Amino acid sequence: MHILLVEPAYYSRYPPLGLLKIASYYRDKGASVELVRGCVVPNHKPDQIYVTSLFTWAWESVWDAVRYYKSKYPGSTVQLGGLYASIMEEHASLSGADHIHTGILKEVEDFIPAYDLVPEWDATILQTSRGCNRQCPYCAVWRMEGKIKSTKDKISGLIYPGHKRIILWDNNILQSPNWRSIFDELISLSQSRGLKVDFNQGLDARLVTYEAAEKISRMKTSCVRFSYDNKSVGQKIENAINKLNEYGLRRRHVGVYILFNCMDSPDDFFERVRHVLLCGAVAMPLRYQPLDSLKYNNHVGPFWGKERLEQFCRFRRICGFGGVFPPYKWLVERFEKSQSFDEAFELPQRNSLLENRAHKDYYESWRRIQDWKAASSHFLAKEW
C-alpha cells in the first residue's frame, strides 16, 4: 500500500505535523509513504490520500488539492482533515473529499513524526498535553480538544536525532499536572545538549509563579510569549514579566500578543499596547479573525471601523518592526505621552520619524529584530 500525504500550497512556517504522524503510523504497518506540497505528480500511484488543512481562510488551496488528486486518482480514497476541516466540516465537505475527519486522529497521536520527510527542518515539535481548561470565545482549541488531557510526563525519548530546537505546541502547558517534570526535562535538554526551547503557543501569565519563572530562566529560550486579550489580565501580565525579569530574563525577551478588532475598542487596544511597552516588553498585535472566516482580515469589529483599522495598519507598516512594537525609547515615550488611540497611532512627520530613529536606542535594538520577526508570525488556533 502506498500512502500519499498532501500539504496544500498555503503559507506555513511549520511542517504538517499531523501528516508526519500519519506517515509513521502507516510505516509501522508496512506501507510506503510520500509527502508532497500543492498539486504535483507524485512518484507512485497512491492507494490512499490524506490532505491536511490549516486556517479557514486558506480553504481555496485545500479545495484545489482535493480536486486535483481526486481527479487524477479517482480510484483512491481522499481524506481531508486538519484545522479548517474540523472547524467548518460542512463547508469542507463541499471540496469533494471522500471523508472529512474532524478533531484529532487518535490512532496516530502517539507516533513520533516522520521528520525524515522534511530533512531541512531542525526542530522537534511536541504536544505534552491537549486541550485547555479556559473557554475563550474566540479560540478553537477547547471546541476541538476539550479540557486539558493526554498529559505526558516524559519527553526525552521524543526528541528527533540531530534537531537543535524543541517547539512546544501545548495550548496551556502550565495547566498540565506534569508541567514541573516536563520543565525539568527541558532544562536538562537545554543545558546538556544545547537545545533551544520555544513555548510556541505562549504561556498563561495567570499561572506563572516564581517556581515556573525560575525553571524557565534555566532553559535556553529566545523569547517567552503571553497573551493580553483583555484588560482584566493586565496585572497578571505585568507580574509575570516582573517575575521572569527577577530571574534574569530581559524584559525585551518577552513578547505579548495583543488581540484587537474583537469585542475591544481602539482605545482599549491602545491602553494594552501602552501597558506592555511601559513594562519593557514587546507588544505583538494580533488582528482577530472569526473562527469561520473564509477571507483573511475581512472582519471589522463592532467598535472599530475600517478607517481605524487602516490607520493602525499604516502606522504598523511604517513604525512597527516585523509587525511588532519593541520597547524602543522613542516608541515608549510616544505611547507614554499619548492619551488615546488616535493620538498614539497618528503617523509622525517624516523628519520627526527619522530623528527618532536616529536615537541610539534604535540602533541597539535593531540587532534583535530578527528574533521578533519570528515571534510575531501566525500560530495555530491561539491566534484567534
ChimeraX attribute file (.defattr): number of C-alpha atoms within 10 A of each C-alpha:
attribute: neighborCount
match mode: 1-to-1
recipient: residues
	/A:1	14
	/A:2	17
	/A:3	22
	/A:4	25
	/A:5	26
	/A:6	26
	/A:7	22
	/A:8	25
	/A:9	17
	/A:10	16
	/A:11	10
	/A:12	15
	/A:13	9
	/A:14	10
	/A:15	16
	/A:16	21
	/A:17	17
	/A:18	21
	/A:19	23
	/A:20	23
	/A:21	21
	/A:22	23
	/A:23	26
	/A:24	21
	/A:25	21
	/A:26	16
	/A:27	16
	/A:28	11
	/A:29	9
	/A:30	11
	/A:31	13
	/A:32	16
	/A:33	23
	/A:34	17
	/A:35	18
	/A:36	17
	/A:37	15
	/A:38	18
	/A:39	18
	/A:40	11
	/A:41	11
	/A:42	15
	/A:43	10
	/A:44	12
	/A:45	15
	/A:46	21
	/A:47	14
	/A:48	17
	/A:49	25
	/A:50	21
	/A:51	26
	/A:52	24
	/A:53	25
	/A:54	22
	/A:55	26
	/A:56	24
	/A:57	19
	/A:58	19
	/A:59	23
	/A:60	16
	/A:61	17
	/A:62	27
	/A:63	20
	/A:64	17
	/A:65	24
	/A:66	26
	/A:67	18
	/A:68	16
	/A:69	24
	/A:70	18
	/A:71	11
	/A:72	11
	/A:73	16
	/A:74	11
	/A:75	11
	/A:76	18
	/A:77	17
	/A:78	24
	/A:79	18
	/A:80	29
	/A:81	24
	/A:82	21
	/A:83	22
	/A:84	25
	/A:85	25
	/A:86	22
	/A:87	19
	/A:88	17
	/A:89	16
	/A:90	11
	/A:91	14
	/A:92	23
	/A:93	16
	/A:94	10
	/A:95	18
	/A:96	17
	/A:97	22
	/A:98	14
	/A:99	14
	/A:100	20
	/A:101	17
	/A:102	17
	/A:103	15
	/A:104	16
	/A:105	13
	/A:106	7
	/A:107	10
	/A:108	18
	/A:109	15
	/A:110	13
	/A:111	16
	/A:112	21
	/A:113	24
	/A:114	20
	/A:115	22
	/A:116	10
	/A:117	15
	/A:118	12
	/A:119	8
	/A:120	9
	/A:121	14
	/A:122	15
	/A:123	22
	/A:124	22
	/A:125	23
	/A:126	18
	/A:127	17
	/A:128	22
	/A:129	25
	/A:130	23
	/A:131	23
	/A:132	22
	/A:133	15
	/A:134	14
	/A:135	13
	/A:136	14
	/A:137	11
	/A:138	18
	/A:139	18
	/A:140	22
	/A:141	23
	/A:142	19
	/A:143	16
	/A:144	16
	/A:145	15
	/A:146	15
	/A:147	17
	/A:148	20
	/A:149	16
	/A:150	14
	/A:151	19
	/A:152	16
	/A:153	17
	/A:154	15
	/A:155	16
	/A:156	12
	/A:157	8
	/A:158	14
	/A:159	18
	/A:160	19
	/A:161	11
	/A:162	9
	/A:163	14
	/A:164	17
	/A:165	22
	/A:166	23
	/A:167	16
	/A:168	20
	/A:169	20
	/A:170	24
	/A:171	28
	/A:172	23
	/A:173	28
	/A:174	21
	/A:175	21
	/A:176	23
	/A:177	15
	/A:178	16
	/A:179	19
	/A:180	16
	/A:181	14
	/A:182	20
	/A:183	21
	/A:184	16
	/A:185	17
	/A:186	24
	/A:187	22
	/A:188	16
	/A:189	21
	/A:190	20
	/A:191	14
	/A:192	9
	/A:193	10
	/A:194	14
	/A:195	22
	/A:196	20
	/A:197	24
	/A:198	22
	/A:199	21
	/A:200	20
	/A:201	22
	/A:202	23
	/A:203	21
	/A:204	20
	/A:205	22
	/A:206	15
	/A:207	14
	/A:208	20
	/A:209	15
	/A:210	16
	/A:211	10
	/A:212	17
	/A:213	20
	/A:214	18
	/A:215	17
	/A:216	21
	/A:217	16
	/A:218	18
	/A:219	22
	/A:220	18
	/A:221	18
	/A:222	15
	/A:223	20
	/A:224	23
	/A:225	24
	/A:226	21
	/A:227	24
	/A:228	25
	/A:229	21
	/A:230	16
	/A:231	15
	/A:232	9
	/A:233	16
	/A:234	18
	/A:235	13
	/A:236	17
	/A:237	22
	/A:238	17
	/A:239	18
	/A:240	23
	/A:241	29
	/A:242	19
	/A:243	18
	/A:244	24
	/A:245	18
	/A:246	15
	/A:247	15
	/A:248	13
	/A:249	22
	/A:250	15
	/A:251	21
	/A:252	22
	/A:253	21
	/A:254	25
	/A:255	26
	/A:256	30
	/A:257	24
	/A:258	22
	/A:259	23
	/A:260	24
	/A:261	22
	/A:262	20
	/A:263	16
	/A:264	17
	/A:265	16
	/A:266	20
	/A:267	17
	/A:268	15
	/A:269	22
	/A:270	21
	/A:271	20
	/A:272	23
	/A:273	26
	/A:274	23
	/A:275	21
	/A:276	28
	/A:277	25
	/A:278	18
	/A:279	20
	/A:280	23
	/A:281	24
	/A:282	26
	/A:283	28
	/A:284	29
	/A:285	21
	/A:286	21
	/A:287	20
	/A:288	21
	/A:289	26
	/A:290	22
	/A:291	18
	/A:292	13
	/A:293	17
	/A:294	18
	/A:295	15
	/A:296	14
	/A:297	14
	/A:298	13
	/A:299	16
	/A:300	17
	/A:301	20
	/A:302	11
	/A:303	13
	/A:304	17
	/A:305	14
	/A:306	12
	/A:307	9
	/A:308	17
	/A:309	18
	/A:310	11
	/A:311	15
	/A:312	18
	/A:313	15
	/A:314	15
	/A:315	16
	/A:316	18
	/A:317	12
	/A:318	12
	/A:319	18
	/A:320	16
	/A:321	17
	/A:322	19
	/A:323	21
	/A:324	24
	/A:325	25
	/A:326	28
	/A:327	23
	/A:328	24
	/A:329	18
	/A:330	17
	/A:331	20
	/A:332	21
	/A:333	14
	/A:334	15
	/A:335	21
	/A:336	15
	/A:337	11
	/A:338	16
	/A:339	14
	/A:340	15
	/A:341	20
	/A:342	15
	/A:343	14
	/A:344	22
	/A:345	20
	/A:346	12
	/A:347	17
	/A:348	14
	/A:349	9
	/A:350	9
	/A:351	9
	/A:352	11
	/A:353	14
	/A:354	11
	/A:355	11
	/A:356	17
	/A:357	17
	/A:358	12
	/A:359	13
	/A:360	11
	/A:361	14
	/A:362	17
	/A:363	12
	/A:364	10
	/A:365	14
	/A:366	12
	/A:367	9
	/A:368	13
	/A:369	15
	/A:370	11
	/A:371	13
	/A:372	23
	/A:373	14
	/A:374	12
	/A:375	25
	/A:376	22
	/A:377	15
	/A:378	15
	/A:379	17
	/A:380	17
	/A:381	17
	/A:382	17
	/A:383	19
	/A:384	21
